[in-house]
């Protein structure tokens, strides 16, 4: 999936993304039996042209595990800016009331591969980060919720940063940066 977007050296990001999906699926499958499960999508990602989906499963009386996937594989340019990305975002949530209702805090992680372009400047690479977030789930009915979430964290970003058509031989940008680890307005359907 990521291989056509990045050079061979960056394909390790694809391996990392697949590994995170596999590990989360194993953990989620263990706890999913006879538990509450929610299927959700983030409207903020949709506004940035990144189709996305998340699954959240209750793992205890106060905790849930969420796995979100988002991608923008399209070549759409708006005002001489284009952005492609693939993201995997696991999250462990602690609910103050009960799972999938009201206030929560979360340990959030993200692994991403990206290809950003603005005019002649290119920024192509991958990022791995972690942080903490806060959110609130507004219960609309027995099956529907709206969630608001924001969080901050730190990500390690390795990328090719260049202007023009000539990409450097190796990645020339490698930094730890503070990042908004989560920003969401999500709509969820809860299976009971």
C-alpha positions in Angstrom: 0.0 0.0 0.0 2.8 2.5 0.9 5.4 1.0 -1.4 4.4 3.1 -4.5 4.4 6.3 -2.4 7.9 6.1 -0.9 11.4 4.8 -1.9 12.8 1.5 -0.8 14.4 3.0 2.3 11.1 4.2 3.6 9.3 0.9 3.1 10.1 0.2 6.7 7.2 2.6 7.5 4.9 0.2 5.7 6.2 -2.7 7.7 5.7 -0.8 10.9 2.1 0.1 9.9 1.3 -3.6 9.1 2.9 -4.7 12.4 0.8 -2.3 14.5 -2.4 -3.4 12.7 -1.5 -7.1 13.4 -0.7 -6.6 17.1 -3.8 -4.5 17.7 -6.0 -7.0 15.9 -4.6 -9.8 18.1 -5.2 -7.8 21.3 -8.6 -6.6 20.2 -9.7 -10.1 19.2 -8.8 -11.4 22.6 -11.0 -8.9 24.4 -13.8 -8.4 21.8 -15.9 -11.5 22.7 -19.2 -10.5 24.3 -18.0 -6.9 24.7 -19.2 -3.6 23.4 -17.7 -2.6 20.1 -18.0 0.7 18.3 -17.4 1.5 14.7 -16.6 5.2 14.0 -15.3 7.8 11.6 -13.5 11.2 12.1 -15.1 14.1 10.3 -11.9 16.2 10.7 -10.0 13.6 8.6 -12.7 13.6 6.0 -12.4 17.4 5.7 -8.7 16.8 4.9 -9.7 14.3 2.2 -8.5 11.3 4.3 -11.1 8.5 4.4 -10.8 6.8 7.8 -12.4 4.2 10.1 -11.9 3.2 13.7 -12.9 0.3 15.8 -13.2 0.6 19.6 -13.6 -2.4 21.9 -14.3 -2.4 25.6 -11.5 -4.3 27.5 -12.6 -3.6 31.2 -15.2 -1.7 33.1 -13.3 1.6 32.5 -11.0 1.0 29.6 -11.3 0.6 25.8 -8.8 -0.1 23.0 -9.3 1.8 19.7 -7.5 1.2 16.4 -7.9 3.8 13.7 -6.8 3.7 10.1 -6.7 6.7 7.8 -5.4 7.2 4.3 -5.3 9.8 1.5 -3.9 8.0 -1.5 -5.3 10.6 -4.0 -3.4 13.0 -6.2 -5.6 16.0 -5.5 -3.9 19.5 -5.5 -5.6 22.4 -3.9 -4.0 25.9 -4.1 -0.7 24.3 -5.3 -0.6 22.0 -2.2 -1.0 18.2 -2.2 -0.8 15.7 0.7 -0.9 11.9 0.6 -0.7 10.0 3.9 -1.3 6.6 5.4 -1.8 6.4 9.2 -2.3 3.8 11.9 -3.4 5.1 15.3 -3.9 2.8 18.3 -5.2 4.3 21.5 -5.9 3.1 25.0 -8.7 5.0 26.7 -9.6 5.4 30.3 -13.2 6.4 30.9 -14.2 8.3 34.0 -17.9 7.2 33.9 -18.3 4.1 31.8 -16.9 3.0 28.5 -18.0 5.1 25.5 -19.8 7.7 27.5 -18.7 11.2 28.7 -15.1 12.1 29.7 -11.9 10.1 28.9 -8.2 10.4 28.7 -6.1 8.3 26.4 -2.6 7.2 25.6 -2.3 7.7 21.9 0.2 6.6 19.3 0.5 7.1 15.6 2.6 5.7 12.7 2.4 7.5 9.4 3.9 7.6 5.9 3.4 10.9 4.1 4.1 12.8 0.8 3.6 16.5 1.1 4.1 19.0 -1.7 3.7 22.8 -1.8 4.8 24.5 -5.1 8.3 23.2 -5.6 8.9 22.0 -2.0 8.6 18.3 -1.3 8.5 16.6 2.2 8.4 12.8 1.9 8.9 10.4 4.8 7.5 8.7 7.8 6.7 9.6 11.5 6.2 7.6 14.7 4.7 9.4 17.7 3.0 9.1 21.0 1.1 11.4 23.4 -1.9 11.9 25.6 -5.3 13.1 24.7 -8.6 14.1 26.3 -12.0 13.6 24.9 -15.7 13.6 25.6 -18.4 11.3 24.1 -21.8 12.7 23.9 -24.4 9.9 24.0 -27.1 10.6 21.4 -29.0 7.2 21.8 -28.3 3.6 22.7 -26.3 3.1 19.5 -25.1 6.6 18.4 -22.4 8.9 19.9 -20.5 12.0 18.9 -17.0 12.3 20.2 -14.7 15.3 20.6 -11.0 14.7 21.1 -7.8 16.6 21.2 -4.3 15.6 22.2 -0.6 16.5 22.1 2.5 14.4 21.8 5.9 14.0 20.3 6.8 12.4 17.0 10.0 11.3 15.4 10.0 12.4 11.8 12.4 11.2 9.1 12.0 12.7 5.6 13.4 13.9 2.3 13.0 17.7 2.5 13.9 19.3 -0.9 12.9 21.8 -3.6 12.6 21.0 -7.3 12.6 17.6 -8.9 15.9 16.2 -7.6 15.4 14.1 -4.4 18.5 13.8 -2.2 20.2 10.4 -2.0 19.2 9.9 1.6 16.8 11.4 4.1 18.0 14.8 5.1 15.5 15.6 7.8 15.3 13.7 11.1 13.8 15.4 14.2 11.6 15.0 17.2 8.8 17.5 17.1 5.7 18.3 19.2 2.6 17.4 17.3 -1.1 17.4 17.7 -1.4 13.6 18.2 -5.2 13.7 18.0 -7.9 16.1 16.7 -11.3 14.6 16.2 -15.0 15.1 15.8 -16.1 11.5 15.4 -19.4 9.8 14.8 -19.7 6.3 16.2 -22.2 3.4 16.1 -22.1 1.1 19.1 -22.9 -2.5 18.7 -24.4 -4.0 21.9 
